[in-house]
């Protein structure tokens, strides 16, 4: 119900905003802190638009290589769901009246290059896909867990997104599990540094908004607030909470993965 979307509400839980817990930020008026929660959620949606676009492009290419009706249908279902998510994101920004200028969200070059160009049957591609699905899902779950603190439209969107992504994550993990089982330790070892770099790239993109996002919320200079967020203990704890399950999963496959730095 788009009529329930309001800029009088928090769009991220107060504790999930990048500056939460910092005395200088907590001293600001509630309206300013809410506004940052709204722009940070819009930033999260822009990251989602980039990821969904990349997934849809690769899935569309995979249609030509599908060797069964079931495989063809699985790709079509996932394309339909990813497209639905992106349309939902755009609709929220339209109804909320909040948009980011192009410079306020930059596609991370490393993750984008791997996502677009790694061979679709390679373990590097499926490792990147798993990270790209898992990290936003963990943040969605963190937001949804505080549904009573945020706008109901945002909470509902996070729930709908999580339901679909659970299937996508299960598919990516299944392919990853089968593929890594066939690789011996010597063939897995070279993957670890690249995967650690990808994990850090995804984490910084999702969890550290660019200076322009802070300035749109009325916090200037944005660069100073961004640096404060990067060193914010509460933010670092949230990033750890969202990335540790993926790190544990990958370490379980024998990959020496380090937790990302912001």
N, C-alpha and C positions, 0 to 999 in steps of 0.2 A: 504494500500500500504506500505508493510514493508520497501521498499527502502527509504521511507521518514523518517524513524526513525533515529535520529541523536543525538549523544552525544554533539553536539555543542549547543543544545537547552535546555531550562528548561523543566523538565518533571513534576514538580509541579510548580504552580505559585510562584513567588518569595515570595509573602506575605503568602503563605501556608506552607513554610518550617519551621521546628520546632524552628529554631534560628532566624527567621526573626525579624528585628527590634532591635536586640541587637547590640550595637555599636561595640563590639569586632568582631562580625560575619560580620556585614555590611562593616567593614574595609578590609575584606579579598578580594582577587582577584575574579572577577566575575566567572572565570573558577572553582574555588573551591566551590563557592556557588551553581553553577549549578550542580556540581558533587554531592553535598549533596542532591539536589532536586531529582536527578536521583536515588541515593541509597535509599532515603526515599520513593520514589514511588515503588521501588522494594520491600522494606519492606512492604508497603501497599499490594502489590500483594501476598506476602507470607502469610499475614493475610487472604487475600481472599482465597488462596489455602486451608488453614486450615479450614475456615468456609464452603467453598463449599464441601470439603471432608466430613465434619461432616454432612452437610445437605443431601448429596447423600447417605451416609450410613443409615441415619434414613429413608429417602424416600424409599430406596430399601427394608428395613424391613417392611415399611407400605404397600408395594404391597401385602404381604401375608394376610393383614387384610382388604384390600379394599372390600367394600360390594356392589360396583356397577361398571359398566364399566366406567362411568364418573369419579368416584374417582380413579380408576386404571389409566385411561388415564391422569388425572391431575398430578399424581405422576410421570408418565413417561415423560410428557412434562417438568416438573421441573427438573428431573434428566438430561434430554438432555441439557437443558439450562445451568444448573450448570456445567456440564462436558464441555460444549462449553466455558464457562467463564475461567475455569481452563486451558484448552488448549490454549486459547488466552493469558493468563498470561504467561504461559511457553514459548510461541512463542515470546512474546515481550522480555523476558529475553534472549532468544537464539539470537535473531537478535540484541539486544542491547549490548550483551556481558557482561552483569552485573549480577552477582549472589551473593547470600548471603551464607556464610558457615553455617552449621547447628547451631552453637552456636549463630549466629546473630539474630535468631528468635526463641523464646521459646513459645511453646503453653501454654496459661494460664490454670493452673490446674483446678481452680474452674469452669470456663466457659466450659472447655472441658469435665469435669466430668458430669456437668448438661446436656450439649448438647448430650452426648453419652448415659447417663444412666437414665435420668428422664423419667418416663412413657410417651409414645407418646400422650396419651389422657389427660395428666395432664396440669394444668394451668402453673405450673413452666416451663415445656418444652416450651409451646407456648409463654410465656413471654420471655424466653431466645431466642427463635427463632426470635421473633419480634425485640428485641434489636440487635441481630446479623445481621439482614437484614437492619434495619433502620440506624444504625450508619455509616457503610461503604457507604450506599447510600447518606447520607447527605454530606459526605466528597467528594464522586464522584461529586455531584452537585456543591460543592464549587470549585472543580478543573475545571469542565466543564464550569462554568460561566466565567472563565478566559481563554477560548479556544484560543483567539488570542495572548496570552502570552506564550503558551507552544507548544511543538512539536505536529503536527497535528495527528500523529498516537496515541499518548496518549489521545488527546482530543476525537478522534473517538472511542477509546476503552471505555472511560468513558461513552460516550453517549450510545453505544450498551449495556453496562452493566446496565445502568440506565433503559433502556427500558424494559429489561427482569425483573429486580428486582422490577419494579413497580407492575407487576402482582404477584410476590412472596409476596411482602409486603401486597398487598390487601388481598391475601389469608390468611396470618398469622393474620392480623388484624381482619378479619371476624371471624376466629375461636376463637380468643381472646375475641372479643366482645360478642359472644354467650356464651362462657364459663364463663366469669366474671359476666354476667347478672344473672347467676344461683347461684352465691355465695353471701351470705349475708355478711354484714360488719365484723362479727366475723370470718368468714372463709377467708376473704380477708386480714385482718390485719397481720397474720403471714407471708404472702407472701412478704410484703413490705421490711423488712430488707434483705431478700435473693435477691430480685430484685435490691435493691440499691447496694448490693455487686457485683452482676453480671454486672450492668451498669458500675461501677468503673473498674472492671476487663477488660471488653471490651474496655473501653476508654483508659486505660493505654496501652493495647496491640496495639491498632490502632495508637495512637497519640504520644507515647513516645518510639522511637526506642531504641534498646539496644546500649551500648557503642560501640560495634563492628561496627555498621552502621556508626557512626561518624568517626571511625578510618579508615574504608574503603574509606571514602571520603577525608582522609588526615587530619582529625582533631583529634589530640591526646593531652592529654589522653582522650579517649572517655567518661569516667565516668564523667569528669568535664563538658564536653559539654552537656551531658545528663542532669545533674543537672541544668545547665543553662536553658535548654529547659523546664524542669518541672516548673521553676519559671518565665518563660518568659511571660509577660503580653499579648503580641500579640498571643502567642500560647494558653494561657488560654482562651482568647476571642474566638478563633476559635473553641476550644473544646466545649465551652458553646454554640456557634452557632450550632454545629453539634449534641449536646445531648439534648438541651432544648426542641425541638419538641417532642422527645420521652418521656421525663419527663412529659411534659404537657399532652400528650396522656394518660400516666399511671395514673397521678394524676386525670384525668377526670374520671377514673374508680374507684376512691376512694382509691387509693394506695398512702401512704405517702412516696414518693420517693425523695431522696435528689440528688442534682447535684453531679457528680463524682469529686473526688479529684485525681490529678496526683501525 
